[in-house]
Amino acid sequence: MQNNICPNIPPLLKKIILVCWVCTFCSFAIAQESRISSFSFGVSAATNGYGLHGDLALQPKQKLLHGFQFSTQTIIHPKETKVQNPQRANSKPYVFGKINAGGALRLSYTLQKELGSSNTNTPNLIIGISGGPSLGLLKPYLVGYQNPDYAGSKPDIIQQNETSIVNQDNIYGPASWTRGIKSLTITPGFHLDFHLKLKWISPTNTQSWTTGIRLDYFSDHYKILYKSDKQAFASIYTAYSLGKNKM
């Protein structure tokens, strides 16, 4: 398995990803003229994974709020199903047909607008959009497999393939999560999300609860299940953030 950024990306997708990266970093350069108004960190739960994020809110630009977010999240394929092999002693549940564990790193530029006037006594309702470049991460998902031709030997640690899927009764379960980290691959992509936010502001602290919909798009090398070439992952997410206003 390759351990570098996948080069075989369709030309149109390559251009779209390049534009997203350039636009995000241009926005970052322009934003250097704006002062940081607050920073926060938080956790998120989505229909396709769990994640962490950090936010930098900048001084409002006219009537719009803007800033940056860096986030990381696991990516779960919607067709993942755990099974357990009753034919093997001490077997453990594993995801049948899964060949990679997925994740994503995202850099987002966010534009938001307050609905109503800002108030320190009640939560403020905010609507927003964000997007930018992503890096899709794939780590081999390994299982213990007893080769039927060598029944007396120790199980092999493998990625599931056509042979192991046909001989499903010879799979013991997943290997240790740390196995395969050295074979991590990186796939470029981009993301877009629309969200509603409830934000509480005090003179020194800030906290918010965000709910939205997100689309992650990766190149055709982002393969989680053996028989799936899914590139786009849509999800609904909710996130909580807690931070400080910069004095």
N, C-alpha and C positions, 0 to 999 in steps of 0.2 A: 504493500500500500504506500502511496506517495505521502511524504510528510512536508509538503510545501503548498503554496497557494495554487489551486487548480487553474491551469492555463487554458483549457479547452472550453471557452465560454462563447456562445453565439455572439456575433458582432454587434447586433442590436442591443442585447443585454449588457454587453461590455460597455457600450456607449452610455446606457442609462445609469449603470453603476458608477461610471466615471463622473457623469454630471452630478450625481448625488454627493459623491465625495468632494468634488470641487466646490459645489454650492455650500455645503456644510462648512468647509474650511474658509471660504470667503466670508460667510456669515460670522465665523469665529473671529476673523481678522477685523471686520467692521465693528464687532461688539467690543473690541479692545478699548474703544472710545467711551463705552458705557461703564459706569461703576456697578460693582456687585451690590445688590440690595439685600440678598439673603442666600443662605446655603442650607441644604437639608439632605437627609439620607432616609432611606425607607426600604420596605419590603413589598413584594407584589405577588399575587396569585392569579393565574390565567387558566383558561380552559385547556391550555396545552403546555403548562409548566409553571415553575416558581422562579422568582428572581429577586435581585437586589438592585438598587439604583441610588445615584447621587445627583442632586440638582443644584445649579447655579442660576438664581434669578437676578436679572439685570434691571437697572433703573428703567422705568416705563418709557417707551418710545411713542410719543404723542399719546393716543388713547389705547395703545396695545401694550400688553405685558410680553416680555420675551426673555429667553434664557436658553440654557443648555442642560442636557441630561446625558449622563453615561449610565448604561444599564447592562446587566447580564442576566440571562435566563436559560433554564433548561427548555428544550423543545421536544415535545412528545408527539409522535405520529398518532392521528385520530384512530387508526386501526390497530394500535398496540393492544394485545390481549395476553394476560399472564396465564400460563398453564403449569401443571406439575405432573411429573411422570410417575404414575402409580406402579410401574414395572420395576423401578429401581429403589433400593433401600436408601434412606437418608437423602432423597432427592429434594431439591428446593424449587420454588416457583421461579419461572423465567418467562421472558417475552418470546413467544414462538415466532420465528422468521426475522427477528431483529438482528441486524448486523452492525449497527452503529448507535451509540448514545449521542443525542444531538444537544446543542446549546447555541447561544448567540451572544455576541457583544454588540452593543448599539451605541452610536453617537447621534444624538438628536438635537435639532434646533427647534425651539417651541415658540409659537405665537398664540397668545391668549387674550381674551377680552372679558372684562368684568360685566356681568349682567346686573345693573343697578349701581349704586354708589358704594364705595369702600366703607366698611364699618368695623370697628374694633370690638364691638359688643356682641355681634351676631356673625355667623359664618357668611362669607362672601361666595356667591355662585359665579363660577368662571367657566367659559367654554373655550376649547382650544384645539389646535392641530399641531402635530409635530412629525418630523420625519428626518431621514438622513441615511448614511451608509451603515452597513452591518457587516460583521464577520460571523459566518456560520462555522461552528466547531463540531467536528465529528471525531469521536473516540471509539475504536473498535469495541463492540459488545461481544464478549467472549463467553463461551459455555464449555462445560466438561462433556466430552463425547467419547463413548467407547466404540472404537472401530470394530465392527462385527467380524472382520478378518483376523483380528488379534484379540480375541475375547479374554485371554489371560493377562494382558498387559494393563498398565495404568491408563486411565482415560486421558485423551489428548485435550488440550486447551485450544479451541478453534473459534473462528467466526462461522456462524451457520451458513450452510451452502446447500446446493441441490441434493447432495448425498445425505447430509445430516437431516435435512427436512424430510426426505423419504424414509429415513431410519429414525424417526422421532423417538421411538422407544429406547434408543441408545443415548439420549441426552440426559445428563444428571441434573443440570441446573446452571445458573450463572457462575462465572469465575469471579474472583475478587475485583471490586470496582477499580482498583489501581492498575490492574493488568491492562496493557494497551495504551497507556498514557503517552509513551514515547512514539506511538504511531498516530498521534493527533494530526488531523488535517484541517486546513482553513479554507473556507469557501466564501468569496465576496458576495454581497447582496445589498438590499436596501429595505427600508421599512417605512410605514406610514400609519399614523393613528389619529383618531378623533376622540375627544374626551370631554367629560364634565367633571369639574372639581369643586369641592367645598373646602374653603380655606379659612382658618382661624388665625387672626393676627393680633399679637400683643406688642407692646413697645420693644420687647427683647426676643420673643419666641414666635415661631410660626409652625403650624401643623396643617396638614391637608389630607383629604380623602378623595381619591380620583377613581372614576370608573370610565372605561372606554372600550373601543374596538380597535384592533391592530391587524395589519397585514405585514407579514414577513415574506420576502421573496429572495430565493437563493438560486444559484446556477444549478444545472441539471446534475451536478456531482453531489448534491446534498441528499444522500441516500441513507435512510434510517432502516427501512424494511427491505428484505431481499427482493420482493416482487412489487416494489413501489418506486416510482420516479417522481414523487410529489415534490414540487418546487415552491408552491405558495402555501403559507400556513396562516389562516385567519383565526383570530381568537378574541374572546371577551376577557377583560382583565379588571382587577381592582387593586389599588395600591394605597398604602399609608405612608406619609412622610412626616418627619419631625426635624426641626432645624432652628437656626438662629438668624435674627435680623442683624445685618452688619451695621455697626454704629459708625 
